Amino acid sequence: MKILVTGGLGYIGSHVVVELQEQGYEVVIIDNLSNTSIDVLDNIKSITNIEPAFENVDVRDKDGLSKFFNQYPDISGIIHFAASKAVGESVNNPLLYYENNINALVYLLQNVQDKEMSIIFSSSCTVYGQADVLPVTENAPIKPAESPYGNTKQVGEEIIKDTCKVKPNLKAIALRYFNPIGAHESAKIGELPLGVPQNLVPYITQTAIGLREQLSVYGDDYPTRDGTAIRDYIHVVDLAKAHVAALSRLLEKKADENFEVFNVGTGTGSTVLEVIAAFEKASGQKLNYKIVGRRAGDVVEAYAQTDKVRNILGWESKYSLEEALGSSWVWEKRVRNK
Ligand code: WQD
């Protein structure tokens, strides 16, 4: 079976490509290389000994996308990662996000709406905002998005749901990720450090390796066990395996509905200070940090209720927080040749 992975040279995409190849799928990657490097293609091959087909296609390029599907008429499934994903950037540049995350999704669907196609959509727990009840279930209300990025995930799910309603040959699953961290055990793929990291874990590893002076902890006055915010940090390889489980559910025609959503997290919440302590234990490095004010837009607490993904997809996370942070540290050292 041939599977298209859009954004397949990106952080999560590359880990999913490795898992797909290891499960025997033939993979075709499209990526415009705007937030990654072509070297990731060789790095994937160095892990699996299989070079995925690669086409430099920008999903915003309507004609380029149609040309791609004419060139590859035998795609059975699509895992769609190609999108912009920085919350802060989306506030300052909303049209970039609506073009790259919404227009592109419409063009993708227009190319496959009359084919038998299984689609896995990269969504996010951001759609819940601050959930009223923790852990978060898939039935938690979708709240007004707090950023254009979060809005594109909410709208993206609706676009796919509405399309699948009238195109019975289209089946889709949206995976609502919590906080992906870590890197493949080979340390040959991981989160490429492009610019100043917005996310906690890459900032931690870059501080520990000496690239950043000090980590700023955004607020310790939250109503949590130690005052810092709580998130559900999931190893990217666990997350990648969830994608393969979701895809096979669709390819094997086991889905109950044309459109389903699943929360993908460990089911455990960790505070920022707990992440720092776990990193120090996993790496043996003392971390230089200071407490500063809260970051605008942050929620207090978000971690997944994982009954649905475990009972229906038969998936659950395997790596511990410490193991995930240890893999992030090994990756950081390799990237810096240390
Ligand atoms: C985690 C915690 C920060 C940086 C976002 C998106 C989500 C997904 C993951 C794309 C928070 C604190 C962070 C720092 C800190 N993105 N923090 N100092 O905001 O939970 O989720 O990234 O798919 O959709 O919303 O992740 O890693 O930015 O923050 O104290 O330098 O770490 O305040 O509590 P977040 P994050």
Residues whose N, C-alpha, C, O or C-beta is under 5 A from the ligand:
A	BS01	WQD	K85 V87 S124 T126 F178 N179 Q198 N199 L200 V201 Y203 S216 V217 Y218 A229 R231 V272 R295 D298
